[in-house]
Amino acid sequence: MKGARRRAIVDIIAIQAIQTQAQLTAELNRRGFDVTQATVSRDVKDLGLVKVPAEGGIYRYALPEGGHGPDPYDRLTKLFADSVVSLDWSLNLIVIRTLPGTAHAVASCLDHVRLAGVIGTVAGDDTILVVVKPRSRVRLILNELQRLLP
């Protein structure tokens, strides 16, 4: 649910000039998400949204440019604690199981962290495939990811 809600937030701010968390909360509720402003406030913080000038002298929410958002490793740590269910591996592949609807957020954050040896991720609804090269790095990456689990 959190992943779908956060994807909706990104969609909303991309097409509407959202100026306040109250406006964002109302739009999410209109789209079928039963959220409070406190939940939206956490989402705004975790997504690293910033206020930018817009037409008419207003300020609106936007995604940060140039990586000025939260540290991706800190975000990955939080996402792992909130979303990851298990880790497994075979040869040069690591499989990460998540709660339903959260795999895309975890995979995107993992891509931004840029762990040495991870050449890419593929995310479904609740499963992420991490491709590692060379194969000798799999154990090191797996150990690092396991340290992120609560």
N, C-alpha and C positions, 0 to 999 in steps of 0.2 A: 504494500500500500504506500509506504514511504517513497519508494522509487517512482511509482506512477504519479504520485502527488508532486514530487520534485520535477519530473518531466513536464507535468502540466504547468508548473510555475514558470519554467523556462519558456514554454510555448506562449504563455500569457504575456510575459514581459517582452517577448519578441514582437508581438502584434498590437499591444496596448500600452499606452503611457500610464503605467501604474505608479502613483506617487506615494501611497501609504500602505502599510501592512493591512489596515482595515479594508482598503479597496481590494487588495490581493485576497484577503480572507473571503470577502463577498463573492469575488469571481470564482474562487475555488468551490465555495458552497453552491454557486449557481451551476457549476459543472459536475456536481454530485459528490464532492469531497466534503465530509462532515468534519470540519476543522475549526479550531479556535485561533485567535490571534497569537496566543502563546506558541502554538505549534508552528504557525507561519513564521514567527520571529526566529525560532530555531532553524527552520528551513532556510530563511534568508541568510542567517549567519553561516550555516554549513555549506551553502552554495557559494558563499563569498560575494553575494550581490552587492553592488555599489549604486549610489545615486549619481546620475549624470545629467548635465543640462539638456533640456529638450526645447522644442519650439514653444514660444509663448512665455518664456522666462520661467518655466517650471522645471522641477527635477524629477526624474523617473528612475525606477529600478532597472538595472542592466547587469549582464554578466561582466566580470572584470576582463579587461584586455591586458595582454602581456603578462599574465600570471601574477597579477597583484592580489589574487584571492588568498584563501588560507593555504598553508603549507600542505602539498598533496600527501606527504607521508603522514602528517597528523590526521588528515581526513581519511586516509586509508586505514589507519589504526582504529578510528571511530567506526568506519563502515564495517571492518572485520568484526569488531565487538558487537555491533548491532545486527549484522546480516549473515555472516558466514557460519555454516553448519559443519562442514567437514572439508578436508583436503585429502587428495590421493594422487598417485603419479604412476606413470608407465613410460619407460624409455625417455624420450625428451618432452613429454607432455605432463602437465599438472592439471588436475581437475579440481575445481573449487565448487562446492555445493553451497547455495545460499538460500535464504528464505525466498518464497515466491515474489517475483517482481523487483528484486534488488540486484540481480546479476549485472545488469547494464551499468549501474552506478559504481559497483565495485570494480568491474573491468575497466571502465573509463578512468577511474582513479589510479588503478594499477598501471595503466598505460602512461599516465602523467608522471608517476613516480620514476619510471624508466629504470627499473632494476637491470643491472648488467646481466645480459644473457637472455632476457625476455625479448623475443622478436615480435610478439604480438599476442592478442587475446581475441577470443570469439565468445560472445555472451548470448545465452538464451534467456529464458525467464528466470530460471533458478540454477543454472549451471554455466560455469566459465571454463573454457579450454585455454590454457596458457601454453604457448609454444616456446620452448627453450632451445638455444643453440649457444655453445656446444652442449652435448648431453652431459658432460662432466659438471655443468653448473646446476643441474636439476636439484641435487641434494642441498646445495647451498641456498638456493632460492626457496625450496620447500622449508628448510629450517627457518629462514627469515620470515616466511609467511606464517609458520606455526607459532612463532613468537608473538605475532599480532593477535592470536586467538586469546580470549579471556580465560 
